[in-house]
Amino acid sequence: MSSTTTTTTTTTTSLTTHLTLLTLLSATTLYCFYKSRRLKPSSPSPNPTTRPGKLFFISQTGTSKALAKHLHNLLISNNLPFDLVDPKTYEPEDLHNETLVIIIASTYENGNPPSNGVFLSDWLSESVEDFRVGSLLLSKCKFAVFGVGSRSYGDMFNKVGKAFSTKMRALGGVEIVPFCEGDVDEGELDREFGVWSEKVVRVLKTGEINELVAENCEEFIDESDYDEDEEEEVETEIVDLEDIAGKSLKKKDMGMVTSNGKKNGEKVMVTPVIRASLTKQGYKIIGSHSGVKICRWTKSQLRGRGGCYKHSFYGIESHRFVICISFNNVFLV
Ligand SMILES: Cc1cc2nc3c(=O)[nH]c(=O)nc-3n(C[C@H](O)[C@H](O)[C@H](O)COP(=O)(O)O)c2cc1C
């Protein structure tokens, strides 16, 4: 009797142990499964490099705006993401971040842009003229321009569209389809615009763009200005206190800062766009007043690989100096 009781007790204990172990194992499995689900992203994260292109219309009485809307529909129906943008709501300081820009621009009185494009146009002109900005500012940007005007205005015909194309190129932009001039009076504006638009879409879709970019980049990037070390230097940009405070100069501050970089009437020496451009060229920005870059010949001389003509021809040891550019246009050697 006693033996039977002992056997029953042992069996019950063993069963309880098994059940406990089974429960523990199941709980662990469930926990691991739950954790693995939490860690696994539910869907692939979107590609951070894809930024919609910008389609600007510069228009007084609506012709360019209507054409831009047509093109926008065409682009979207071809799975080419673009934002239709009125430049008067756009901050040109952001332009160096754009990779695709299309501009439909009308010319208005005395060859000037319609009012919604004046700021963008002036900003580009000033950037082209500003020696600190340089021709690499828009090197990531592929663009195309269509001009709307009337031949009856003679030399002023499509002056604005032409100027946009020229200025974008001067800042390093890569023109993917040649500039096209539409004539509202004697030309076949709609047909010409249709043909040009198809070409833009084709280039964007087929990737012909890549070949063009590769070719054009060679023109714009002067390798003598760069070497391997400078690319690394770009990463270690000095941070300005103004930027830490988040006070970069923007169009929305226009009450105080004008398009030519004046703040409360005083010249601002390094605007964000100048900073970006100089950094691309390998300069280190000092505070908000100066930029420094070591000439590649200086590095070459210090490494014993030969220096520039000043040393070879005249024996001047310029590699012993650092050249500074002060933004108030004074050069210090
Ligand atoms: C007052 C006025 C001035 C114009 N000046 C020029 C000009 O200098 N050059 C040009 O090519 N077209 C000129 N045009 C023609 C315009 O570009 C044309 O009317 C165009 O369709 C206007 O485009 P929008 O409707 O997008 O503003 C002028 C038109 C007007 C009404």
The ligand as a Gaussian input file, in Angstrom:
#p B3LYP/6-31G(d) Opt

LIG

0 1
 C        3.741000      93.790000     -70.836000
 C        4.392000      92.609000     -71.504000
 C        5.745000      92.595000     -71.711000
 C        6.354000      91.498000     -72.317000
 N        7.707000      91.510000     -72.534000
 C        8.296000      90.457000     -73.147000
 C        9.698000      90.435000     -73.383000
 O       10.429000      91.344000     -73.043000
 N       10.234000      89.343000     -73.986000
 C        9.476000      88.269000     -74.382000
 O       10.023000      87.323000     -74.922000
 N        8.138000      88.270000     -74.168000
 C        7.542000      89.330000     -73.574000
 N        6.181000      89.328000     -73.362000
 C        5.380000      88.182000     -73.813000
 C        5.092000      87.241000     -72.641000
 O        6.198000      86.462000     -72.377000
 C        3.929000      86.376000     -72.996000
 O        2.756000      87.149000     -73.013000
 C        3.766000      85.190000     -72.071000
 O        2.714000      84.397000     -72.519000
 C        3.510000      85.607000     -70.653000
 O        3.612000      84.449000     -69.884000
 P        2.793000      84.220000     -68.538000
 O        1.348000      84.157000     -68.916000
 O        3.310000      82.922000     -68.026000
 O        3.085000      85.352000     -67.638000
 C        5.565000      90.419000     -72.757000
 C        4.188000      90.434000     -72.538000
 C        3.590000      91.522000     -71.933000
 C        2.109000      91.503000     -71.732000

